[in-house]
Amino acid sequence: MFDFGIIPPAMFLGMVIFMLYGFPVAFSLASVGLFFGVIGIATGHFSEAFLQALPLRIFGIVSNDLLLAIPFFTFMGAILERCGLAEDLLEGTGKLFGAVPGGLAYAVILVGAVLGAITGTVAASVITMGVISLPIMLRYGYNPRLATGVIAASGTITQVIPPSLVLVVLADQLGRSVGDMYLGAIGPSILQVAIFLGFILFLSIVRPGLMPPLPKDVRGEFNWALLMKVLAGMVPSIILIFLVLGTIFMGLATPTEAGALGVVGAMMLAALHRRLTWPLVREAMTSTMHITSMVVMILIGSTCFSLVFQGMDGSRWIEHMLSGIPGGPVGFLIFVNLFIFVLAFFLDFFEIAFIVIPMLAPVASALGIDLIWFGVLICVNMQTSFMHPPFGFALFYLRSIASRDVKTRDIYMGAIPWVVMQLILVAIVIFWPQSVTYWLNKGPAVDLNTIKIEIPGFGGNQLSLPPAPGGGGTPQIPGLTLPPLNGLPGQQPAPAMPAPANPAQPAPPPDLSQPPKIN
């Protein structure tokens, strides 16, 4: 553990102590980095010039166009949270599935997936669905643990379904394309929704009393009016999803440009629902400013920490420890996911992405692990940070809007089965990488044995220069005169050309191998 000195583990321990003390994460990272930077200069690990890279790194953060996608997607989610789109989707879908046991749970999962594809934020999904559907589910006999668990879990699907903010941050930290990360997340997103729906189907068969169907007078008649209402809520969502994701996948827009398109689409939807007001826009701007400022400050602090950590050979220390894990790449992935699962009890996903991922990515690359697969796998794992007690943010959001009749114990206990299902998805992605890589555009397959290089005008299929006009020995290229080459392989040497008799020709240069002659 101490093959590379005691300072790298001491830096890691110092960071943990600062954060456990309650000091803000961004300033904890920066202060630990600068403190050990002074120690590194004093102990001769690096010179003062090494820290000159820090201002350049900070400038690189604030000038990174990719990170502009974060405020765009955050602002889009804040607008959609208040524009009435979720209410229309939940009401129509709930009535559509209300006749079967667990119909409201099916509706919450499906609407959570749709909201995840157009908002990208957990808070918007959990709060919106909790305010609308939780009272109805409790009123008509749903088990409180099941009702709170399905709402919190369906809100966290947002972290895996593009355009997730987590995927944007991971793409930046891993040095990969956001579009590739979004494509890689399609398979796990579908699997996650399918696992949740399968769990509800299983419970509806085994214990239908936990989730009774809605009374007929509440759900109404299944007719064209109900279908049109559901379509009226779905069609604008599909259009917005195409604006955000379709333009990225088709190569028509960058993630930042797609985020700007999403903001325009969200404001148009709010205007269609007659809720686009200045107070709504101001609240959305305030929320966006807070989240963006937090992300940038954490990124600056983590950059300061990681620069000094690398100067202390910390990256080599991490690689030395993790490369020797038994089981090869699979053993490494299992250990990393267990490690991140434990960290998620205490750290936010932004903190994990900015602190831990830069340390793990070089090791994953050295083991031959595809970094898109690795990033999507970490994203699926960090989904649990919103769900498991005691610090799951989705549980906090749900507690803030649930009535006093709903006990906190029920919220925590109801989240456990859904955390288990999320961990099942982590195992599936580890042992079935094609669930991620299948969706990636790998380009056309090229057989290197069939490649043939031909240069036009150089004598058919052979790489040779055309002979000089008149049959001379010096080959010529059109437009270029070459000096005599004294023949090419397989050709007779060219005869020497006699020197022209020109009395005005200058004398040959002196032979420097002989001593000078003095007259």
C-alpha positions as CSV (number, residue, x, y, z in Angstrom):
1,M,0.0,0.0,0.0
2,F,2.9,2.3,0.7
3,D,5.1,1.4,-2.3
4,F,4.7,4.9,-3.6
5,G,5.1,6.7,-0.2
6,I,2.6,7.6,2.5
7,I,1.5,10.9,1.0
8,P,-1.1,9.6,-1.6
9,P,-3.1,7.6,1.1
10,A,-2.7,10.5,3.5
11,M,-4.3,12.8,0.9
12,F,-7.2,10.5,0.4
13,L,-7.6,10.2,4.2
14,G,-7.5,13.9,4.6
15,M,-10.2,14.4,2.0
16,V,-12.5,11.9,3.8
17,I,-11.9,13.6,7.2
18,F,-12.7,17.0,5.8
19,M,-16.0,15.8,4.3
20,L,-17.0,13.8,7.4
21,Y,-16.5,17.0,9.4
22,G,-19.1,18.7,7.2
23,F,-16.9,21.1,5.3
24,P,-18.2,21.9,1.8
25,V,-16.9,19.3,-0.6
26,A,-15.5,21.8,-3.2
27,F,-13.5,23.7,-0.6
28,S,-12.4,20.4,1.1
29,L,-10.9,19.2,-2.1
30,A,-9.2,22.5,-2.9
31,S,-7.8,23.0,0.6
32,V,-6.5,19.4,0.8
33,G,-4.9,19.8,-2.6
34,L,-3.2,23.1,-1.9
35,F,-2.0,21.9,1.6
36,F,-0.4,18.8,0.2
37,G,0.9,20.9,-2.8
38,V,3.0,22.8,-0.3
39,I,4.2,19.6,1.3
40,G,5.1,18.2,-2.2
41,I,7.2,21.3,-2.9
42,A,8.9,21.1,0.5
43,T,9.7,17.3,0.1
44,G,10.9,17.6,-3.4
45,H,8.2,15.6,-5.2
46,F,7.8,18.5,-7.7
47,S,8.8,22.1,-8.1
48,E,6.8,25.2,-7.9
49,A,6.5,25.2,-11.7
50,F,4.3,22.1,-11.5
51,L,1.5,24.0,-9.9
52,Q,1.5,26.5,-12.8
53,A,-0.8,24.0,-14.6
54,L,-3.5,24.7,-12.0
55,P,-4.7,28.0,-13.5
56,L,-4.7,26.5,-17.0
57,R,-6.8,23.6,-15.8
58,I,-9.3,26.0,-14.2
59,F,-9.5,28.0,-17.4
60,G,-10.1,24.8,-19.3
61,I,-13.1,24.0,-17.0
62,V,-14.8,27.3,-17.4
63,S,-14.2,27.4,-21.1
64,N,-15.4,23.8,-21.7
65,D,-18.3,23.9,-24.2
66,L,-19.4,20.4,-23.2
67,L,-20.3,21.5,-19.7
68,L,-22.8,24.0,-21.1
69,A,-25.1,21.1,-21.5
70,I,-25.5,20.9,-17.7
71,P,-27.3,24.3,-17.3
72,F,-29.3,23.8,-20.5
73,F,-30.7,20.4,-19.3
74,T,-31.2,21.6,-15.8
75,F,-33.1,24.7,-17.0
76,M,-35.2,22.5,-19.3
77,G,-36.1,20.1,-16.4
78,A,-37.0,23.0,-14.1
79,I,-39.4,24.5,-16.8
80,L,-41.0,21.1,-17.5
81,E,-41.4,20.5,-13.7
82,R,-43.9,23.3,-13.6
83,C,-45.5,23.4,-17.0
84,G,-48.2,20.7,-16.4
85,L,-46.9,18.1,-18.8
86,A,-46.4,15.5,-16.1
87,E,-49.9,16.0,-14.8
88,D,-51.4,15.3,-18.2
89,L,-49.3,12.2,-18.7
90,L,-50.0,10.7,-15.3
91,E,-53.7,11.4,-15.3
92,G,-54.2,9.9,-18.8
93,T,-51.9,6.9,-18.3
94,G,-53.3,6.2,-14.9
95,K,-56.8,6.0,-16.2
96,L,-55.6,3.9,-19.2
97,F,-54.1,1.2,-16.9
98,G,-56.4,1.8,-13.9
99,A,-58.6,-1.3,-14.6
100,V,-55.8,-3.8,-13.8
101,P,-54.1,-4.4,-10.4
102,G,-51.1,-2.2,-10.2
103,G,-52.3,0.0,-13.0
104,L,-51.2,3.2,-11.2
105,A,-47.8,1.7,-10.6
106,Y,-47.4,0.8,-14.3
107,A,-48.4,4.4,-15.1
108,V,-45.8,5.9,-12.7
109,I,-43.0,3.8,-14.1
110,L,-43.8,4.6,-17.7
111,V,-44.3,8.3,-17.1
112,G,-41.1,8.3,-15.0
113,A,-39.2,7.0,-18.0
114,V,-40.8,9.6,-20.4
115,L,-40.0,12.4,-17.9
116,G,-36.5,11.1,-17.6
117,A,-36.0,11.3,-21.3
118,I,-37.1,14.9,-21.5
119,T,-36.0,16.4,-18.1
120,G,-32.8,14.6,-17.1
121,T,-33.3,15.5,-13.4
122,V,-34.4,13.3,-10.5
123,A,-35.9,16.1,-8.4
124,A,-38.4,17.1,-11.1
125,S,-39.6,13.5,-11.7
126,V,-39.9,12.5,-8.0
127,I,-41.5,15.6,-6.8
128,T,-44.0,15.9,-9.7
129,M,-45.1,12.3,-9.6
130,G,-45.2,12.2,-5.8
131,V,-47.4,15.3,-5.6
132,I,-49.8,13.9,-8.2
133,S,-49.9,10.2,-7.8
134,L,-49.0,9.4,-4.2
135,P,-52.3,10.8,-2.7
136,I,-54.4,8.9,-5.3
137,M,-52.5,5.6,-4.7
138,L,-52.9,5.9,-0.9
139,R,-56.5,6.9,-1.2
140,Y,-57.4,3.8,-3.2
141,G,-55.7,1.2,-1.1
142,Y,-52.1,0.9,-2.3
143,N,-49.6,-0.2,0.3
144,P,-47.6,2.8,1.5
145,R,-44.2,1.1,1.1
146,L,-45.0,0.0,-2.5
147,A,-46.4,3.4,-3.4
148,T,-43.4,5.4,-2.1
149,G,-40.9,2.9,-3.5
150,V,-42.3,2.9,-7.0
151,I,-42.4,6.7,-7.1
152,A,-38.8,7.1,-5.9
153,A,-37.5,4.3,-8.1
154,S,-39.2,5.6,-11.3
155,G,-37.8,9.0,-10.6
156,T,-34.2,7.7,-10.4
157,I,-34.5,6.1,-13.9
158,T,-33.8,9.6,-15.0
159,Q,-30.1,9.1,-14.1
160,V,-29.7,6.4,-16.7
161,I,-32.1,7.5,-19.5
162,P,-30.5,10.1,-21.8
163,P,-30.2,13.1,-21.5
164,S,-28.9,12.3,-18.0
165,L,-26.7,14.9,-16.3
166,V,-24.6,12.0,-14.9
167,L,-23.8,10.8,-18.4
168,V,-22.7,14.3,-19.4
169,V,-20.3,14.6,-16.4
170,L,-19.0,11.0,-16.9
171,A,-18.3,11.6,-20.6
172,D,-16.3,14.7,-19.7
173,Q,-14.3,12.9,-17.0
174,L,-13.6,9.8,-19.2
175,G,-12.8,11.9,-22.3
176,R,-15.5,10.2,-24.4
177,S,-18.3,11.5,-26.6
178,V,-21.6,12.4,-24.9
179,G,-23.4,10.9,-27.9
180,D,-21.7,7.6,-27.4
181,M,-22.5,7.6,-23.7
182,Y,-26.2,8.3,-24.6
183,L,-26.2,5.5,-27.1
184,G,-24.6,3.1,-24.6
185,A,-27.2,3.9,-22.0
186,I,-30.2,2.9,-24.2
187,G,-29.9,-0.8,-23.4
188,P,-29.6,-0.5,-19.6
189,S,-32.5,2.0,-19.7
190,I,-34.8,-0.4,-21.4
191,L,-33.7,-3.2,-19.1
192,Q,-34.3,-1.1,-16.0
193,V,-37.9,-0.2,-17.1
194,A,-38.5,-3.9,-17.9
195,I,-37.3,-5.1,-14.6
196,F,-39.5,-2.6,-12.7
197,L,-42.5,-3.5,-14.8
198,G,-41.8,-7.2,-14.3
199,F,-41.7,-6.7,-10.5
200,I,-45.1,-5.0,-10.5
201,L,-46.5,-7.7,-12.7
202,F,-45.2,-10.4,-10.3
203,L,-46.6,-8.6,-7.2
204,S,-50.0,-8.1,-9.0
205,I,-50.2,-11.8,-9.5
206,V,-48.9,-13.0,-6.1
207,R,-50.3,-10.2,-3.9
208,P,-52.9,-8.1,-5.8
209,G,-54.2,-6.7,-2.5
210,L,-51.1,-4.5,-2.3
211,M,-52.2,-2.6,-5.4
212,P,-55.9,-2.8,-6.2
213,P,-57.4,-1.5,-9.5
214,L,-59.1,1.9,-9.6
215,P,-62.9,2.0,-9.2
216,K,-64.7,2.4,-12.5
217,D,-66.2,5.8,-11.5
218,V,-62.7,7.1,-11.0
219,R,-61.0,5.8,-14.1
220,G,-63.9,6.4,-16.4
221,E,-64.8,4.6,-19.6
222,F,-62.1,3.3,-22.0
223,N,-63.0,5.3,-25.1
224,W,-61.5,7.5,-27.8
225,A,-61.6,10.6,-25.6
226,L,-59.3,8.9,-23.1
227,L,-56.9,7.7,-25.9
228,M,-56.8,11.2,-27.4
229,K,-56.0,12.7,-24.0
230,V,-53.1,10.2,-23.5
231,L,-51.9,11.0,-27.0
232,A,-52.2,14.7,-26.4
233,G,-49.7,14.3,-23.5
234,M,-47.4,11.9,-25.3
235,V,-47.0,13.5,-28.7
236,P,-45.4,16.8,-27.4
237,S,-43.1,14.7,-25.3
238,I,-42.0,12.6,-28.2
239,I,-41.3,15.7,-30.2
240,L,-39.2,17.1,-27.4
241,I,-37.4,13.8,-27.0
242,F,-36.5,14.0,-30.7
243,L,-35.3,17.6,-30.4
244,V,-33.0,16.6,-27.5
245,L,-31.8,13.1,-28.3
246,G,-32.7,12.5,-32.0
247,T,-30.5,15.5,-33.1
248,I,-27.6,14.1,-31.1
249,F,-27.9,10.5,-32.4
250,M,-28.3,11.7,-36.0
251,G,-25.3,14.0,-35.7
252,L,-27.3,17.2,-36.4
253,A,-26.4,18.9,-33.1
254,T,-23.9,18.6,-30.3
255,P,-25.2,17.9,-26.7
256,T,-24.9,21.6,-25.9
257,E,-26.9,22.6,-29.0
258,A,-29.5,19.8,-28.3
259,G,-29.8,21.2,-24.7
260,A,-30.5,24.6,-26.1
261,L,-33.2,23.1,-28.4
262,G,-34.6,21.3,-25.4
263,V,-34.9,24.6,-23.5
264,V,-36.8,26.2,-26.5
265,G,-39.1,23.1,-26.7
266,A,-39.8,23.2,-22.9
267,M,-40.7,26.8,-23.0
268,M,-43.0,26.1,-26.0
269,L,-44.7,23.3,-24.0
270,A,-45.1,25.6,-21.0
271,A,-46.7,28.2,-23.3
272,L,-49.1,25.6,-24.7
273,H,-50.2,24.8,-21.2
274,R,-50.5,28.6,-20.5
275,R,-48.0,28.4,-17.7
276,L,-45.0,30.3,-19.2
277,T,-44.9,33.2,-16.8
278,W,-42.0,35.3,-15.5
279,P,-42.1,33.8,-11.9
280,L,-41.8,30.3,-13.5
281,V,-38.8,31.3,-15.6
282,R,-37.2,33.1,-12.7
283,E,-37.5,30.1,-10.4
284,A,-36.1,27.9,-13.1
285,M,-33.2,30.2,-13.6
286,T,-32.5,30.4,-9.9
287,S,-32.5,26.6,-9.6
288,T,-30.2,26.3,-12.7
289,M,-27.8,28.8,-11.3
290,H,-27.5,27.0,-8.0
291,I,-26.9,23.6,-9.6
292,T,-24.4,24.9,-12.2
293,S,-22.4,26.8,-9.6
294,M,-22.2,23.8,-7.4
295,V,-21.0,21.6,-10.3
296,V,-18.3,24.0,-11.4
297,M,-17.0,24.7,-7.9
298,I,-16.8,20.9,-7.2
299,L,-15.0,20.4,-10.5
300,I,-12.5,23.2,-9.7
301,G,-11.8,21.7,-6.3
302,S,-11.4,18.2,-7.6
303,T,-9.0,19.5,-10.3
304,C,-6.8,21.1,-7.7
305,F,-6.9,17.8,-5.7
306,S,-6.2,15.6,-8.7
307,L,-3.3,17.7,-10.0
308,V,-1.4,17.4,-6.7
309,F,-2.5,13.8,-6.2
310,Q,-0.9,12.9,-9.6
311,G,2.2,14.8,-8.7
312,M,2.5,12.7,-5.6
313,D,2.3,9.5,-7.8
314,G,-1.2,8.9,-6.5
315,S,-2.5,7.6,-9.8
316,R,0.3,5.0,-9.9
317,W,-0.6,4.1,-6.3
318,I,-4.2,3.5,-7.3
319,E,-3.2,1.6,-10.4
320,H,-0.8,-0.6,-8.4
321,M,-3.5,-1.5,-5.8
322,L,-6.3,-2.2,-8.3
323,S,-4.4,-3.9,-11.0
324,G,-3.6,-6.8,-8.7
325,I,-7.2,-7.6,-7.9
326,P,-8.0,-11.3,-8.7
327,G,-10.4,-12.0,-11.5
328,G,-9.0,-9.7,-14.1
329,P,-11.3,-7.0,-15.6
330,V,-14.4,-8.7,-14.1
331,G,-12.9,-8.7,-10.6
332,F,-11.9,-5.1,-11.0
333,L,-15.4,-4.1,-12.1
334,I,-17.0,-6.0,-9.1
335,F,-14.7,-4.3,-6.6
336,V,-15.2,-0.8,-8.1
337,N,-18.9,-1.1,-8.1
338,L,-19.0,-2.3,-4.5
339,F,-16.7,0.6,-3.6
340,I,-18.9,3.2,-5.4
341,F,-22.0,1.6,-3.9
342,V,-20.6,2.2,-0.4
343,L,-19.4,5.7,-1.3
344,A,-22.9,6.6,-2.5
345,F,-24.1,6.3,1.1
346,F,-22.2,9.5,1.8
347,L,-21.3,11.3,-1.4
348,D,-23.4,12.9,-4.1
349,F,-23.1,11.6,-7.7
350,F,-21.3,14.7,-8.8
351,E,-18.7,14.2,-6.1
352,I,-18.1,10.6,-7.0
353,A,-17.8,11.5,-10.7
354,F,-15.3,14.3,-10.1
355,I,-13.2,12.6,-7.3
356,V,-13.2,8.9,-7.9
357,I,-13.7,8.4,-11.7
358,P,-10.4,10.2,-12.7
359,M,-8.6,7.8,-10.4
360,L,-10.3,4.7,-11.8
361,A,-10.4,5.5,-15.5
362,P,-6.6,4.9,-16.2
363,V,-6.8,1.5,-14.5
364,A,-9.9,0.5,-16.5
365,S,-8.2,1.6,-19.7
366,A,-5.0,-0.3,-18.8
367,L,-7.1,-3.5,-18.3
368,G,-8.6,-3.1,-21.8
369,I,-12.1,-2.2,-20.5
370,D,-14.2,-0.1,-22.9
371,L,-14.6,3.3,-21.2
372,I,-18.2,3.8,-22.6
373,W,-19.2,0.5,-21.0
374,F,-17.4,1.5,-17.8
375,G,-19.0,4.9,-17.7
376,V,-22.6,3.5,-18.3
377,L,-21.9,0.9,-15.7
378,I,-20.9,3.5,-13.1
379,C,-23.9,5.5,-14.0
380,V,-26.2,2.6,-13.4
381,N,-24.5,2.0,-10.0
382,M,-24.7,5.7,-9.0
383,Q,-28.5,5.4,-9.6
384,T,-28.6,3.7,-6.2
385,S,-27.2,6.7,-4.5
386,F,-30.6,8.4,-4.8
387,M,-32.4,5.4,-3.3
388,H,-30.6,3.7,-0.5
389,P,-31.1,4.9,3.1
390,P,-30.1,7.1,4.9
391,F,-29.0,9.8,2.5
392,G,-30.9,8.9,-0.7
393,F,-32.0,12.2,-2.3
394,A,-35.1,10.7,-3.9
395,L,-36.2,9.7,-0.5
396,F,-35.7,13.2,0.8
397,Y,-37.7,14.7,-2.0
398,L,-40.5,12.2,-1.4
399,R,-40.5,12.9,2.3
400,S,-40.8,16.6,1.7
401,I,-44.0,16.3,-0.3
402,A,-45.6,13.2,1.4
403,S,-48.3,13.8,4.1
404,R,-47.7,13.1,7.7
405,D,-49.6,9.9,7.5
406,V,-46.8,8.4,5.5
407,K,-44.1,7.3,7.9
408,T,-40.4,7.8,7.1
409,R,-39.8,4.2,8.0
410,D,-42.2,3.1,5.3
411,I,-40.4,5.3,2.7
412,Y,-37.0,3.8,3.7
413,M,-38.3,0.2,3.8
414,G,-40.2,0.6,0.5
415,A,-36.9,1.6,-1.2
416,I,-35.0,-1.6,-0.4
417,P,-36.6,-3.9,-3.1
418,W,-36.0,-1.3,-5.8
419,V,-32.3,-0.9,-4.7
420,V,-32.0,-4.7,-5.1
421,M,-33.4,-4.4,-8.6
422,Q,-31.0,-1.7,-9.5
423,L,-28.1,-3.9,-8.3
424,I,-29.4,-6.7,-10.4
425,L,-29.1,-4.4,-13.4
426,V,-25.5,-3.6,-12.4
427,A,-24.7,-7.3,-12.4
428,I,-26.4,-7.7,-15.8
429,V,-24.3,-4.9,-17.3
430,I,-21.1,-6.3,-15.8
431,F,-21.5,-9.8,-17.2
432,W,-23.3,-8.8,-20.4
433,P,-21.3,-5.8,-21.9
434,Q,-23.2,-6.1,-25.2
435,S,-26.2,-4.5,-23.4
436,V,-24.1,-1.3,-23.7
437,T,-21.8,-1.8,-26.7
438,Y,-24.5,-3.2,-29.0
439,W,-26.0,0.3,-29.5
440,L,-22.7,2.0,-30.3
441,N,-21.8,2.9,-33.8
442,K,-18.6,1.0,-34.4
443,G,-18.2,2.1,-38.1
444,P,-17.6,-0.2,-41.1
445,A,-15.6,-3.3,-40.5
446,V,-12.3,-3.2,-42.4
447,D,-10.2,-6.3,-43.2
448,L,-6.6,-5.1,-43.3
449,N,-5.5,-8.0,-45.4
450,T,-7.6,-6.7,-48.3
451,I,-6.2,-3.2,-48.4
452,K,-4.4,-2.4,-51.6
453,I,-2.7,0.9,-52.2
454,E,-2.4,2.1,-55.8
455,I,-0.8,5.4,-57.0
456,P,-2.3,6.6,-60.3
457,G,0.2,7.3,-63.1
458,F,3.0,5.3,-61.6
459,G,3.0,2.3,-63.9
460,G,0.0,0.1,-63.2
461,N,-0.1,-1.8,-60.0
462,Q,3.6,-1.4,-59.3
463,L,5.0,1.4,-57.2
464,S,7.6,2.7,-59.7
465,L,8.5,6.0,-61.2
466,P,8.1,6.4,-65.0
467,P,11.3,6.5,-67.0
468,A,12.6,9.7,-68.4
469,P,11.7,10.8,-71.9
470,G,14.0,9.3,-74.6
471,G,14.9,6.3,-72.5
472,G,17.3,8.0,-70.1
473,G,18.3,6.4,-66.9
474,T,16.8,9.0,-64.6
475,P,13.1,8.5,-63.9
476,Q,11.0,11.6,-63.9
477,I,7.8,12.8,-62.3
478,P,5.7,15.2,-64.3
479,G,6.4,18.7,-63.3
480,L,9.5,17.7,-61.2
481,T,13.0,17.3,-62.4
482,L,15.1,14.8,-60.4
483,P,18.9,14.6,-60.3
484,P,20.5,11.4,-61.7
485,L,19.9,8.5,-59.3
486,N,22.6,6.3,-60.9
487,G,20.0,3.8,-61.7
488,L,17.2,2.1,-59.8
489,P,17.1,-1.5,-58.5
490,G,16.7,-3.7,-61.5
491,Q,18.0,-1.1,-64.0
492,Q,21.4,-0.5,-65.6
493,P,23.2,2.5,-64.2
494,A,22.9,5.6,-66.3
495,P,26.0,6.5,-68.3
496,A,27.9,9.5,-67.0
497,M,27.3,12.7,-68.8
498,P,30.5,14.5,-70.0
499,A,31.1,17.9,-68.6
500,P,30.3,20.7,-71.0
501,A,33.3,22.5,-72.4
502,N,32.7,26.0,-71.1
503,P,35.7,28.2,-70.5
504,A,33.6,30.4,-68.3
505,Q,32.8,27.5,-65.9
506,P,34.1,28.2,-62.4
507,A,37.0,26.2,-61.1
508,P,36.2,23.1,-59.1
509,P,36.3,23.4,-55.3
510,P,39.7,22.7,-53.7
511,D,40.4,19.2,-52.3
512,L,40.4,19.7,-48.6
513,S,41.9,16.3,-48.0
514,Q,45.3,17.6,-49.2
515,P,47.5,20.3,-47.5
516,P,47.3,23.7,-49.1
517,K,49.9,24.7,-51.6
518,I,51.6,28.0,-51.1
519,N,53.1,29.7,-54.2
